[in-house]
């Protein structure tokens, strides 16, 4: 092989992040594009938004790989009267393939959860919620749990804030700020489904995103584990450089010429965070 095609990259991605490991409700794989089309440039991004599609067009990308699906909840109509229809039409007109790896990327040994754990500096990491093993016999599953040098929750929250990419939402921190943190659980993206498991894991703090008021409040009342709520985008976009490195290394190994770029677009749904200044009536 002297040149990658959409299908050859799909084959690589499916080897690294098998679709069979995706959760049953998920949608993963090739969303748009011709399998036989040649690929010279690949753009990586967390979300398939219009801004990312525009970036792909301006850069001359042949393929976009995202973490999140474009059509997870399905669509009955894809006319250009809708945002998703316009994106599909733009991708097709520009002959840009779109591929995604979602929960199969989450659970992989070198996937989203491990990338977040590594950036935060966790040591001796293990899978937080095991889901079996991959073809090499390695444990896969959601989240990671590991250790850091002991420090207060207040200090550790600052470490996390400095490690995560800058975004408009920042961090929310709950629990005893003077409590000593040593064992840390992390689940990038929406992690409230793991709250009960975290309580029994021995973790001193749980880092995740998208936490709702009642589950977070009840969690903090129930145990002695703190909470750090970051943004969905900030915790998951950390996987993009990992995937870029894997693709570049494979291209070098196979003597393939292909540019791989990680989008710098912040695809948070929010633009700005303001501290409220009101008072109780």
C-alpha positions as protocol buffer text, in pm:
chain_id: "A"
residue {
  index: 1
  type: UNK
  ca { x: 0 y: 0 z: 0 }
}
residue {
  index: 2
  type: UNK
  ca { x: 138 y: 340 z: -101 }
}
residue {
  index: 3
  type: UNK
  ca { x: -164 y: 551 z: -18 }
}
residue {
  index: 4
  type: UNK
  ca { x: -435 y: 533 z: 244 }
}
residue {
  index: 5
  type: UNK
  ca { x: -797 y: 521 z: 143 }
}
residue {
  index: 6
  type: UNK
  ca { x: -1105 y: 589 z: 352 }
}
residue {
  index: 7
  type: UNK
  ca { x: -1150 y: 214 z: 384 }
}
residue {
  index: 8
  type: UNK
  ca { x: -791 y: 148 z: 493 }
}
residue {
  index: 9
  type: UNK
  ca { x: -824 y: 409 z: 769 }
}
residue {
  index: 10
  type: UNK
  ca { x: -1159 y: 262 z: 867 }
}
residue {
  index: 11
  type: UNK
  ca { x: -990 y: -78 z: 891 }
}
residue {
  index: 12
  type: UNK
  ca { x: -719 y: 65 z: 1117 }
}
residue {
  index: 13
  type: UNK
  ca { x: -973 y: 237 z: 1341 }
}
residue {
  index: 14
  type: UNK
  ca { x: -1181 y: -79 z: 1367 }
}
residue {
  index: 15
  type: UNK
  ca { x: -870 y: -276 z: 1467 }
}
residue {
  index: 16
  type: UNK
  ca { x: -778 y: -25 z: 1736 }
}
residue {
  index: 17
  type: UNK
  ca { x: -1135 y: 46 z: 1851 }
}
residue {
  index: 18
  type: UNK
  ca { x: -1353 y: -251 z: 1749 }
}
residue {
  index: 19
  type: UNK
  ca { x: -1718 y: -159 z: 1680 }
}
residue {
  index: 20
  type: UNK
  ca { x: -1816 y: -470 z: 1876 }
}
residue {
  index: 21
  type: UNK
  ca { x: -1699 y: -297 z: 2195 }
}
residue {
  index: 22
  type: UNK
  ca { x: -1934 y: -1 z: 2144 }
}
residue {
  index: 23
  type: UNK
  ca { x: -2242 y: 11 z: 2363 }
}
residue {
  index: 24
  type: UNK
  ca { x: -2563 y: -121 z: 2211 }
}
residue {
  index: 25
  type: UNK
  ca { x: -2732 y: 220 z: 2184 }
}
residue {
  index: 26
  type: UNK
  ca { x: -2434 y: 376 z: 2009 }
}
residue {
  index: 27
  type: UNK
  ca { x: -2367 y: 457 z: 1642 }
}
residue {
  index: 28
  type: UNK
  ca { x: -2008 y: 420 z: 1526 }
}
residue {
  index: 29
  type: UNK
  ca { x: -1834 y: 387 z: 1190 }
}
residue {
  index: 30
  type: UNK
  ca { x: -1830 y: 551 z: 847 }
}
residue {
  index: 31
  type: UNK
  ca { x: -2100 y: 819 z: 832 }
}
residue {
  index: 32
  type: UNK
  ca { x: -2032 y: 978 z: 492 }
}
residue {
  index: 33
  type: UNK
  ca { x: -1786 y: 925 z: 210 }
}
residue {
  index: 34
  type: UNK
  ca { x: -1666 y: 671 z: -45 }
}
residue {
  index: 35
  type: UNK
  ca { x: -1458 y: 383 z: 96 }
}
residue {
  index: 36
  type: UNK
  ca { x: -1230 y: 376 z: -208 }
}
residue {
  index: 37
  type: UNK
  ca { x: -1147 y: 749 z: -198 }
}
residue {
  index: 38
  type: UNK
  ca { x: -779 y: 836 z: -137 }
}
residue {
  index: 39
  type: UNK
  ca { x: -687 y: 1016 z: 185 }
}
residue {
  index: 40
  type: UNK
  ca { x: -402 y: 1268 z: 204 }
}
residue {
  index: 41
  type: UNK
  ca { x: -526 y: 1476 z: 497 }
}
residue {
  index: 42
  type: UNK
  ca { x: -717 y: 1370 z: 810 }
}
residue {
  index: 43
  type: UNK
  ca { x: -874 y: 1617 z: 1053 }
}
residue {
  index: 44
  type: UNK
  ca { x: -951 y: 1499 z: 1407 }
}
residue {
  index: 45
  type: UNK
  ca { x: -1215 y: 1666 z: 1624 }
}
residue {
  index: 46
  type: UNK
  ca { x: -1439 y: 1579 z: 1916 }
}
residue {
  index: 47
  type: UNK
  ca { x: -1766 y: 1695 z: 1759 }
}
residue {
  index: 48
  type: UNK
  ca { x: -1898 y: 1698 z: 1402 }
}
residue {
  index: 49
  type: UNK
  ca { x: -2009 y: 2062 z: 1406 }
}
residue {
  index: 50
  type: UNK
  ca { x: -2044 y: 2305 z: 1117 }
}
residue {
  index: 51
  type: UNK
  ca { x: -1731 y: 2489 z: 1230 }
}
residue {
  index: 52
  type: UNK
  ca { x: -1533 y: 2164 z: 1214 }
}
residue {
  index: 53
  type: UNK
  ca { x: -1674 y: 2083 z: 870 }
}
residue {
  index: 54
  type: UNK
  ca { x: -1579 y: 2433 z: 752 }
}
residue {
  index: 55
  type: UNK
  ca { x: -1228 y: 2384 z: 888 }
}
residue {
  index: 56
  type: UNK
  ca { x: -1200 y: 2053 z: 703 }
}
residue {
  index: 57
  type: UNK
  ca { x: -1305 y: 2220 z: 378 }
}
residue {
  index: 58
  type: UNK
  ca { x: -1065 y: 2512 z: 420 }
}
residue {
  index: 59
  type: UNK
  ca { x: -773 y: 2283 z: 504 }
}
residue {
  index: 60
  type: UNK
  ca { x: -850 y: 2046 z: 218 }
}
residue {
  index: 61
  type: UNK
  ca { x: -912 y: 1742 z: 436 }
}
residue {
  index: 62
  type: UNK
  ca { x: -1018 y: 1416 z: 272 }
}
residue {
  index: 63
  type: UNK
  ca { x: -1147 y: 1263 z: 596 }
}
residue {
  index: 64
  type: UNK
  ca { x: -1270 y: 1381 z: 934 }
}
residue {
  index: 65
  type: UNK
  ca { x: -1262 y: 1150 z: 1235 }
}
residue {
  index: 66
  type: UNK
  ca { x: -1471 y: 1255 z: 1535 }
}
residue {
  index: 67
  type: UNK
  ca { x: -1550 y: 1102 z: 1870 }
}
residue {
  index: 68
  type: UNK
  ca { x: -1918 y: 1192 z: 1872 }
}
residue {
  index: 69
  type: UNK
  ca { x: -2163 y: 1063 z: 1611 }
}
residue {
  index: 70
  type: UNK
  ca { x: -2341 y: 1300 z: 1375 }
}
residue {
  index: 71
  type: UNK
  ca { x: -2670 y: 1108 z: 1371 }
}
residue {
  index: 72
  type: UNK
  ca { x: -2683 y: 934 z: 1709 }
}
residue {
  index: 73
  type: UNK
  ca { x: -3055 y: 999 z: 1753 }
}
residue {
  index: 74
  type: UNK
  ca { x: -3134 y: 938 z: 1390 }
}
residue {
  index: 75
  type: UNK
  ca { x: -3289 y: 1171 z: 1135 }
}
residue {
  index: 76
  type: UNK
  ca { x: -3584 y: 1130 z: 903 }
}
residue {
  index: 77
  type: UNK
  ca { x: -3486 y: 1420 z: 676 }
}
residue {
  index: 78
  type: UNK
  ca { x: -3147 y: 1555 z: 572 }
}
residue {
  index: 79
  type: UNK
  ca { x: -3240 y: 1852 z: 355 }
}
residue {
  index: 80
  type: UNK
  ca { x: -3020 y: 2159 z: 374 }
}
residue {
  index: 81
  type: UNK
  ca { x: -3294 y: 2323 z: 576 }
}
residue {
  index: 82
  type: UNK
  ca { x: -3146 y: 2147 z: 880 }
}
residue {
  index: 83
  type: UNK
  ca { x: -2802 y: 2186 z: 1035 }
}
residue {
  index: 84
  type: UNK
  ca { x: -2719 y: 1817 z: 998 }
}
residue {
  index: 85
  type: UNK
  ca { x: -2845 y: 1815 z: 640 }
}
residue {
  index: 86
  type: UNK
  ca { x: -2622 y: 2109 z: 555 }
}
residue {
  index: 87
  type: UNK
  ca { x: -2321 y: 1934 z: 709 }
}
residue {
  index: 88
  type: UNK
  ca { x: -2385 y: 1612 z: 517 }
}
residue {
  index: 89
  type: UNK
  ca { x: -2434 y: 1806 z: 194 }
}
residue {
  index: 90
  type: UNK
  ca { x: -2112 y: 2004 z: 248 }
}
residue {
  index: 91
  type: UNK
  ca { x: -1913 y: 1690 z: 327 }
}
residue {
  index: 92
  type: UNK
  ca { x: -2047 y: 1510 z: 20 }
}
residue {
  index: 93
  type: UNK
  ca { x: -1994 y: 1806 z: -216 }
}
residue {
  index: 94
  type: UNK
  ca { x: -1638 y: 1842 z: -87 }
}
residue {
  index: 95
  type: UNK
  ca { x: -1579 y: 1466 z: -102 }
}
residue {
  index: 96
  type: UNK
  ca { x: -1483 y: 1453 z: 265 }
}
residue {
  index: 97
  type: UNK
  ca { x: -1548 y: 1129 z: 451 }
}
residue {
  index: 98
  type: UNK
  ca { x: -1674 y: 1141 z: 810 }
}
residue {
  index: 99
  type: UNK
  ca { x: -1599 y: 858 z: 1053 }
}
residue {
  index: 100
  type: UNK
  ca { x: -1654 y: 829 z: 1427 }
}
residue {
  index: 101
  type: UNK
  ca { x: -1551 y: 609 z: 1719 }
}
residue {
  index: 102
  type: UNK
  ca { x: -1762 y: 682 z: 2027 }
}
residue {
  index: 103
  type: UNK
  ca { x: -1808 y: 437 z: 2315 }
}
residue {
  index: 104
  type: UNK
  ca { x: -1564 y: 197 z: 2146 }
}
residue {
  index: 105
  type: UNK
  ca { x: -1314 y: 481 z: 2187 }
}
residue {
  index: 106
  type: UNK
  ca { x: -1425 y: 539 z: 2546 }
}
residue {
  index: 107
  type: UNK
  ca { x: -1358 y: 185 z: 2666 }
}
residue {
  index: 108
  type: UNK
  ca { x: -1034 y: 112 z: 2479 }
}
residue {
  index: 109
  type: UNK
  ca { x: -708 y: 63 z: 2668 }
}
residue {
  index: 110
  type: UNK
  ca { x: -562 y: 371 z: 2491 }
}
residue {
  index: 111
  type: UNK
  ca { x: -892 y: 550 z: 2449 }
}
residue {
  index: 112
  type: UNK
  ca { x: -1067 y: 852 z: 2594 }
}
residue {
  index: 113
  type: UNK
  ca { x: -1058 y: 751 z: 2961 }
}
residue {
  index: 114
  type: UNK
  ca { x: -689 y: 663 z: 2958 }
}
residue {
  index: 115
  type: UNK
  ca { x: -600 y: 986 z: 2778 }
}
residue {
  index: 116
  type: UNK
  ca { x: -773 y: 1190 z: 3046 }
}
residue {
  index: 117
  type: UNK
  ca { x: -612 y: 990 z: 3328 }
}
residue {
  index: 118
  type: UNK
  ca { x: -267 y: 1037 z: 3173 }
}
residue {
  index: 119
  type: UNK
  ca { x: -303 y: 1414 z: 3127 }
}
residue {
  index: 120
  type: UNK
  ca { x: -417 y: 1457 z: 3488 }
}
residue {
  index: 121
  type: UNK
  ca { x: -117 y: 1251 z: 3599 }
}
residue {
  index: 122
  type: UNK
  ca { x: -276 y: 939 z: 3746 }
}
residue {
  index: 123
  type: UNK
  ca { x: -39 y: 650 z: 3823 }
}
residue {
  index: 124
  type: UNK
  ca { x: -107 y: 275 z: 3843 }
}
residue {
  index: 125
  type: UNK
  ca { x: -436 y: 317 z: 3658 }
}
residue {
  index: 126
  type: UNK
  ca { x: -698 y: 45 z: 3635 }
}
residue {
  index: 127
  type: UNK
  ca { x: -1033 y: 27 z: 3457 }
}
residue {
  index: 128
  type: UNK
  ca { x: -1305 y: 173 z: 3678 }
}
residue {
  index: 129
  type: UNK
  ca { x: -1599 y: -14 z: 3522 }
}
residue {
  index: 130
  type: UNK
  ca { x: -1468 y: -329 z: 3347 }
}
residue {
  index: 131
  type: UNK
  ca { x: -1653 y: -455 z: 3040 }
}
residue {
  index: 132
  type: UNK
  ca { x: -1440 y: -756 z: 2945 }
}
residue {
  index: 133
  type: UNK
  ca { x: -1117 y: -789 z: 2750 }
}
residue {
  index: 134
  type: UNK
  ca { x: -999 y: -702 z: 2402 }
}
residue {
  index: 135
  type: UNK
  ca { x: -841 y: -944 z: 2154 }
}
residue {
  index: 136
  type: UNK
  ca { x: -504 y: -906 z: 2329 }
}
residue {
  index: 137
  type: UNK
  ca { x: -655 y: -996 z: 2667 }
}
residue {
  index: 138
  type: UNK
  ca { x: -636 y: -642 z: 2808 }
}
residue {
  index: 139
  type: UNK
  ca { x: -918 y: -520 z: 3030 }
}
residue {
  index: 140
  type: UNK
  ca { x: -1143 y: -259 z: 2870 }
}
residue {
  index: 141
  type: UNK
  ca { x: -1424 y: -51 z: 3012 }
}
residue {
  index: 142
  type: UNK
  ca { x: -1542 y: 292 z: 3115 }
}
residue {
  index: 143
  type: UNK
  ca { x: -1337 y: 522 z: 3335 }
}
residue {
  index: 144
  type: UNK
  ca { x: -1005 y: 482 z: 3510 }
}
residue {
  index: 145
  type: UNK
  ca { x: -894 y: 485 z: 3873 }
}
residue {
  index: 146
  type: UNK
  ca { x: -541 y: 554 z: 3989 }
}
residue {
  index: 147
  type: UNK
  ca { x: -328 y: 746 z: 4236 }
}
residue {
  index: 148
  type: UNK
  ca { x: -160 y: 1084 z: 4274 }
}
residue {
  index: 149
  type: UNK
  ca { x: 80 y: 1219 z: 4534 }
}
residue {
  index: 150
  type: UNK
  ca { x: -126 y: 1312 z: 4840 }
}
residue {
  index: 151
  type: UNK
  ca { x: -257 y: 1668 z: 4842 }
}
residue {
  index: 152
  type: UNK
  ca { x: -572 y: 1852 z: 4944 }
}
residue {
  index: 153
  type: UNK
  ca { x: -878 y: 1855 z: 4723 }
}
residue {
  index: 154
  type: UNK
  ca { x: -825 y: 2229 z: 4685 }
}
residue {
  index: 155
  type: UNK
  ca { x: -470 y: 2174 z: 4556 }
}
residue {
  index: 156
  type: UNK
  ca { x: -569 y: 1883 z: 4335 }
}
residue {
  index: 157
  type: UNK
  ca { x: -851 y: 2083 z: 4175 }
}
residue {
  index: 158
  type: UNK
  ca { x: -590 y: 2339 z: 4071 }
}
residue {
  index: 159
  type: UNK
  ca { x: -380 y: 2061 z: 3917 }
}
residue {
  index: 160
  type: UNK
  ca { x: -681 y: 1944 z: 3715 }
}
residue {
  index: 161
  type: UNK
  ca { x: -766 y: 2300 z: 3610 }
}
residue {
  index: 162
  type: UNK
  ca { x: -413 y: 2349 z: 3479 }
}
residue {
  index: 163
  type: UNK
  ca { x: -407 y: 2014 z: 3300 }
}
residue {
  index: 164
  type: UNK
  ca { x: -735 y: 2039 z: 3111 }
}
residue {
  index: 165
  type: UNK
  ca { x: -766 y: 2248 z: 2793 }
}
residue {
  index: 166
  type: UNK
  ca { x: -903 y: 2598 z: 2834 }
}
residue {
  index: 167
  type: UNK
  ca { x: -1276 y: 2632 z: 2783 }
}
residue {
  index: 168
  type: UNK
  ca { x: -1558 y: 2864 z: 2885 }
}
residue {
  index: 169
  type: UNK
  ca { x: -1704 y: 2656 z: 3168 }
}
residue {
  index: 170
  type: UNK
  ca { x: -1408 y: 2587 z: 3399 }
}
residue {
  index: 171
  type: UNK
  ca { x: -1445 y: 2345 z: 3691 }
}
residue {
  index: 172
  type: UNK
  ca { x: -1699 y: 2290 z: 3967 }
}
residue {
  index: 173
  type: UNK
  ca { x: -1558 y: 2135 z: 4284 }
}
residue {
  index: 174
  type: UNK
  ca { x: -1763 y: 1972 z: 4559 }
}
residue {
  index: 175
  type: UNK
  ca { x: -1667 y: 1817 z: 4892 }
}
residue {
  index: 176
  type: UNK
  ca { x: -1428 y: 1897 z: 5175 }
}
residue {
  index: 177
  type: UNK
  ca { x: -1162 y: 2116 z: 5015 }
}
residue {
  index: 178
  type: UNK
  ca { x: -913 y: 2025 z: 5288 }
}
residue {
  index: 179
  type: UNK
  ca { x: -961 y: 1649 z: 5248 }
}
residue {
  index: 180
  type: UNK
  ca { x: -647 y: 1466 z: 5136 }
}
residue {
  index: 181
  type: UNK
  ca { x: -663 y: 1324 z: 4786 }
}
residue {
  index: 182
  type: UNK
  ca { x: -465 y: 1015 z: 4691 }
}
residue {
  index: 183
  type: UNK
  ca { x: -690 y: 782 z: 4493 }
}
residue {
  index: 184
  type: UNK
  ca { x: -866 y: 939 z: 4193 }
}
residue {
  index: 185
  type: UNK
  ca { x: -1144 y: 810 z: 3968 }
}
residue {
  index: 186
  type: UNK
  ca { x: -1209 y: 969 z: 3630 }
}
residue {
  index: 187
  type: UNK
  ca { x: -1471 y: 918 z: 3363 }
}
residue {
  index: 188
  type: UNK
  ca { x: -1457 y: 1168 z: 3076 }
}
residue {
  index: 189
  type: UNK
  ca { x: -1788 y: 1295 z: 2944 }
}
residue {
  index: 190
  type: UNK
  ca { x: -2116 y: 1227 z: 3120 }
}
residue {
  index: 191
  type: UNK
  ca { x: -2022 y: 1005 z: 3415 }
}
residue {
  index: 192
  type: UNK
  ca { x: -2314 y: 1015 z: 3657 }
}
residue {
  index: 193
  type: UNK
  ca { x: -2402 y: 654 z: 3573 }
}
residue {
  index: 194
  type: UNK
  ca { x: -2084 y: 555 z: 3760 }
}
residue {
  index: 195
  type: UNK
  ca { x: -2149 y: 746 z: 4081 }
}
residue {
  index: 196
  type: UNK
  ca { x: -2258 y: 439 z: 4281 }
}
residue {
  index: 197
  type: UNK
  ca { x: -1954 y: 245 z: 4162 }
}
residue {
  index: 198
  type: UNK
  ca { x: -1722 y: 530 z: 4256 }
}
residue {
  index: 199
  type: UNK
  ca { x: -1858 y: 532 z: 4613 }
}
residue {
  index: 200
  type: UNK
  ca { x: -1740 y: 172 z: 4659 }
}
residue {
  index: 201
  type: UNK
  ca { x: -1413 y: 212 z: 4466 }
}
residue {
  index: 202
  type: UNK
  ca { x: -1210 y: 374 z: 4742 }
}
residue {
  index: 203
  type: UNK
  ca { x: -1166 y: 692 z: 4539 }
}
residue {
  index: 204
  type: UNK
  ca { x: -1109 y: 1020 z: 4723 }
}
residue {
  index: 205
  type: UNK
  ca { x: -1238 y: 1228 z: 4432 }
}
residue {
  index: 206
  type: UNK
  ca { x: -1425 y: 1163 z: 4106 }
}
residue {
  index: 207
  type: UNK
  ca { x: -1359 y: 1372 z: 3795 }
}
residue {
  index: 208
  type: UNK
  ca { x: -1630 y: 1369 z: 3530 }
}
residue {
  index: 209
  type: UNK
  ca { x: -1865 y: 1602 z: 3340 }
}
residue {
  index: 210
  type: UNK
  ca { x: -2232 y: 1690 z: 3296 }
}
residue {
  index: 211
  type: UNK
  ca { x: -2325 y: 1628 z: 3659 }
}
residue {
  index: 212
  type: UNK
  ca { x: -2682 y: 1715 z: 3758 }
}
residue {
  index: 213
  type: UNK
  ca { x: -2781 y: 1879 z: 4085 }
}
residue {
  index: 214
  type: UNK
  ca { x: -2957 y: 1592 z: 4262 }
}
residue {
  index: 215
  type: UNK
  ca { x: -2717 y: 1306 z: 4179 }
}
residue {
  index: 216
  type: UNK
  ca { x: -2418 y: 1522 z: 4272 }
}
residue {
  index: 217
  type: UNK
  ca { x: -2575 y: 1641 z: 4596 }
}
residue {
  index: 218
  type: UNK
  ca { x: -2677 y: 1290 z: 4702 }
}
residue {
  index: 219
  type: UNK
  ca { x: -2331 y: 1154 z: 4615 }
}
residue {
  index: 220
  type: UNK
  ca { x: -2158 y: 1412 z: 4834 }
}
residue {
  index: 221
  type: UNK
  ca { x: -2401 y: 1346 z: 5120 }
}
residue {
  index: 222
  type: UNK
  ca { x: -2349 y: 969 z: 5094 }
}
residue {
  index: 223
  type: UNK
  ca { x: -1975 y: 933 z: 5114 }
}
residue {
  index: 224
  type: UNK
  ca { x: -1637 y: 1091 z: 5171 }
}
residue {
  index: 225
  type: UNK
  ca { x: -1549 y: 1131 z: 4805 }
}
residue {
  index: 226
  type: UNK
  ca { x: -1518 y: 1472 z: 4645 }
}
residue {
  index: 227
  type: UNK
  ca { x: -1641 y: 1571 z: 4300 }
}
residue {
  index: 228
  type: UNK
  ca { x: -1479 y: 1768 z: 4023 }
}
residue {
  index: 229
  type: UNK
  ca { x: -1717 y: 1848 z: 3740 }
}
residue {
  index: 230
  type: UNK
  ca { x: -1537 y: 1961 z: 3426 }
}
residue {
  index: 231
  type: UNK
  ca { x: -1687 y: 2005 z: 3080 }
}
residue {
  index: 232
  type: UNK
  ca { x: -1772 y: 1724 z: 2842 }
}
residue {
  index: 233
  type: UNK
  ca { x: -1552 y: 1872 z: 2570 }
}
residue {
  index: 234
  type: UNK
  ca { x: -1252 y: 1940 z: 2796 }
}
residue {
  index: 235
  type: UNK
  ca { x: -1238 y: 1587 z: 2938 }
}
residue {
  index: 236
  type: UNK
  ca { x: -1286 y: 1406 z: 2607 }
}
residue {
  index: 237
  type: UNK
  ca { x: -1092 y: 1617 z: 2358 }
}
residue {
  index: 238
  type: UNK
  ca { x: -773 y: 1495 z: 2529 }
}
residue {
  index: 239
  type: UNK
  ca { x: -805 y: 1177 z: 2322 }
}
residue {
  index: 240
  type: UNK
  ca { x: -754 y: 1358 z: 1991 }
}
residue {
  index: 241
  type: UNK
  ca { x: -373 y: 1401 z: 2025 }
}
residue {
  index: 242
  type: UNK
  ca { x: -345 y: 1034 z: 2123 }
}
residue {
  index: 243
  type: UNK
  ca { x: -531 y: 926 z: 1811 }
}
residue {
  index: 244
  type: UNK
  ca { x: -327 y: 1166 z: 1598 }
}
residue {
  index: 245
  type: UNK
  ca { x: -6 y: 1013 z: 1730 }
}
residue {
  index: 246
  type: UNK
  ca { x: -126 y: 660 z: 1652 }
}
residue {
  index: 247
  type: UNK
  ca { x: -219 y: 756 z: 1296 }
}
residue {
  index: 248
  type: UNK
  ca { x: 111 y: 936 z: 1235 }
}
residue {
  index: 249
  type: UNK
  ca { x: 313 y: 644 z: 1371 }
}
residue {
  index: 250
  type: UNK
  ca { x: 121 y: 398 z: 1154 }
}
residue {
  index: 251
  type: UNK
  ca { x: 172 y: 620 z: 848 }
}
residue {
  index: 252
  type: UNK
  ca { x: 549 y: 630 z: 912 }
}
residue {
  index: 253
  type: UNK
  ca { x: 561 y: 255 z: 969 }
}
residue {
  index: 254
  type: UNK
  ca { x: 377 y: 191 z: 644 }
}
residue {
  index: 255
  type: UNK
  ca { x: 565 y: 460 z: 445 }
}
residue {
  index: 256
  type: UNK
  ca { x: 237 y: 644 z: 384 }
}
residue {
  index: 257
  type: UNK
  ca { x: 228 y: 1018 z: 322 }
}
residue {
  index: 258
  type: UNK
  ca { x: -70 y: 1156 z: 512 }
}
residue {
  index: 259
  type: UNK
  ca { x: -110 y: 1474 z: 715 }
}
residue {
  index: 260
  type: UNK
  ca { x: -299 y: 1441 z: 1044 }
}
residue {
  index: 261
  type: UNK
  ca { x: -426 y: 1753 z: 1219 }
}
residue {
  index: 262
  type: UNK
  ca { x: -612 y: 1799 z: 1548 }
}
residue {
  index: 263
  type: UNK
  ca { x: -876 y: 2070 z: 1531 }
}
residue {
  index: 264
  type: UNK
  ca { x: -828 y: 2352 z: 1780 }
}
residue {
  index: 265
  type: UNK
  ca { x: -1192 y: 2458 z: 1763 }
}
residue {
  index: 266
  type: UNK
  ca { x: -1357 y: 2454 z: 2104 }
}
residue {
  index: 267
  type: UNK
  ca { x: -1687 y: 2279 z: 2038 }
}
residue {
  index: 268
  type: UNK
  ca { x: -1842 y: 2358 z: 2373 }
}
residue {
  index: 269
  type: UNK
  ca { x: -2208 y: 2458 z: 2337 }
}
residue {
  index: 270
  type: UNK
  ca { x: -2133 y: 2757 z: 2564 }
}
residue {
  index: 271
  type: UNK
  ca { x: -1941 y: 3072 z: 2478 }
}
residue {
  index: 272
  type: UNK
  ca { x: -1876 y: 3235 z: 2814 }
}
residue {
  index: 273
  type: UNK
  ca { x: -1900 y: 3171 z: 3189 }
}
residue {
  index: 274
  type: UNK
  ca { x: -2011 y: 3453 z: 3420 }
}
residue {
  index: 275
  type: UNK
  ca { x: -2016 y: 3453 z: 3797 }
}
residue {
  index: 276
  type: UNK
  ca { x: -2361 y: 3542 z: 3923 }
}
residue {
  index: 277
  type: UNK
  ca { x: -2380 y: 3844 z: 4151 }
}
residue {
  index: 278
  type: UNK
  ca { x: -2737 y: 3840 z: 4275 }
}
residue {
  index: 279
  type: UNK
  ca { x: -2857 y: 3824 z: 4633 }
}
residue {
  index: 280
  type: UNK
  ca { x: -3130 y: 3628 z: 4807 }
}
residue {
  index: 281
  type: UNK
  ca { x: -3464 y: 3806 z: 4836 }
}
